[in-house]
Amino acid sequence: MGLMEKIFALLEHGPGEHWGVHPDDRKRPAADAPLRVLPLPERLHVPLQQHIGAAARPIVLVGQKVLKGQLLAEAQGATSANIHASTSGTITAIGEITAPHPSGLPCAAITITADGEDRWIDSEPAVDPFSLAPKDTAARIAAAGVVGLGGATFPSALKLGLGLRAKIHTLILNGGECEPYLSCDDRLMRDFAAEIIDGIRIMLHATGAQKAQIGIEDNKPEAIAAMTAAARKFAEISVCPVAARYPMGSEKHLFSALTGQEVPADGRTTDLGVLVHNVGTAWAVHEALRHNRPLVERIVTLNGGAIAFPGNIRVPVGALVEDVLAYASLKEVPARLVMGGPMMGSLLPHTRVPVVKGSSGILALTAAEAAAYDPGPCIRCSSCVRACPVGLLPLEMSAHIAASDLNGAVDLGLKDCIACGCCSFVCPSHIPLVHYFNHAKGELAAQGRTQLRNDAAKRLAAARAERIERDTREKAEAAARRKAERMAQKAAEKAAAEAAAAQEAAGTAAESSEVTT
Amino acid sequence: MIAAILSLSLLGLILGFGLGFAAKKFAVETDARVAELEALMPGTNCGQCGFPGCSGAAAALADGKASPTVCPPGGKALIQALAAKLGVSVDLSGVADEGPKIAAIEEEICIGCCRCLKDCPTDAIVGAAKQIHAVMREACTGCEACVDRCPTGAITMDPVPITLQHWVWPKPLSEGAKAWA
């Protein structure tokens, strides 16, 4: 092929397969260990915000007895999700607990002291989801507090509703699980393939999509086999193995790998008629619709060099990381504790942090695994440019941010950054590139909030000025009116007095005339 | 008929030229930037900048008598917007943005005198005579106009607590500074 043809091919198809990184996945032996169940902890701390959007509003009181699956807090606002009790017991506190968030700040949480019975709340028998209207199916999914279990925790019912409105034709199920160490989706697909397929069929019904594709990375052959076997009966559902590469589990990248199309920078996959959901979400939908069970537990991967028995474990929402680590037993004191994957997960400040709906893994890393290097100067090798799955220039963007030129970084496409961490991973100078981008995005959001606040203050000040002016005007008018009334009254009194005087005078005149006559 | 049309047209023409000439000749010179800058300012006229209201501050900015960091309630966003409008560069890292503050009323000391709520430029304080007053946090701009009005010293300026929704990743230390230190 000549050079010109190569250039044309590049222009037509883009750089093609040159994105992402291939980290050592370190998923086994944890992925192969059989699923275990966490013994019920004494106390569960259920945060009120485990989803994108507004925190749920508590509807229980301290001291109240609750059953497993009972509604603890209801969604408030357009984007929010219900929170349910993960076990039966007594509400002993509605307070705060450290959030599973890199800031280590507290979040509001409801504490349940378990009674040990783990008794489910009585619920009406489940109806056939296919006899319901798509809208009602979504409403039931919303009532069960189902959120996206891939990590973003967007309320699933809203997303399904979006798909219904956008008239999507294909549902993509994300079983990519590209983060190293994590295998919770792998385990779920191996052990609950039939349940996931049923959940997918319900989701197809709820969105009106015609077919579903399940994207699974080819480093999970057991999961591919299990899902293929379970999907055999349904022609509309197909399993599509994709190449193992980080970040294949990103919505837009899995979409590109399966359809060959690219999502525009400012668009969503729904614009192209495709909705992407995690396989874990499909399982949660199955549980909600077939068994009337809200989302109160999930599978969490326990992995890392410091863990004696790595594997996957069913954990009730609200269990503390220390409970989980005590069950898995530590070989050594971990150098670093991470919730989620090593690429995008968040550092935990201590172990008294609850597991939430979006917690995919708990990693206890040894000093060797969590080696941190001092950053050096950029040598402009452009490794980050080749690694960036979105096609950005991380080295240029970080230079702008380092010089506090956030708008310069935005011009280079900061808003398209998915914070996957590929650039930081490959940087030979160990520059914390993705840290710069997270900082800049947060800073821009903060500036946006301040701007909104200033605009609101301006409106309030204008309204106040108008009110004061109106008040003064009305007062002046009222005063003028009163004065006019007073004058009128005075004039009337005067006239009356004059009339009376005149009458009197006339009377006296008459009298005197009478007298004279 | 024709005479009337002609005379009126002529009159209009002469007066139009006269007005046009006057507009050019006696035009009052105003800096167009002042209005633009004033549109950016919070507009609460709180006076923290030391100038007579937001329009005064905007005029001082346009004259170069004030720096873009003049407005404390505006925060970093306003500094950047002003600097961009004025075409000057500002080093934001030097700005001691010690975080926004908002007023809080100590309910034990408040006597319900209504003085503070009359002075609040954004009507952020609610209350009535002999009733304890309260600050609506969302509307308070932290201008401190109310603090000195309180006869019992019940109003304090508290920093806005950092929550999960407001937390921002800190800026990484510059790798150059670290490597060459």
Interface residues (C-beta under 8 A of the other chain):
Chain A: Q49 A99 H101 P102 S103 L105 C107 D374 P375 G376 P377 C378 I401 A402 S404 N407 S429 I431 P432 H435 Y436 N438 H439 G442 E443 A445 A446 Q447 G448 R449 T450 Q451 R453 N454 A456 A457 K458 L460 A461 A462 A463 R464
Chain B: P42 G43 T44 N45 P73 G74 G75 K76 A77 L78 Q80 D91 L92 S93 P100 P121 T122 D123 A124 E138 A139 T141 I162 T163 L164 H166 W167 V168 W169 P170 K171 P172 S174 E175 G176 K178 A179 W180
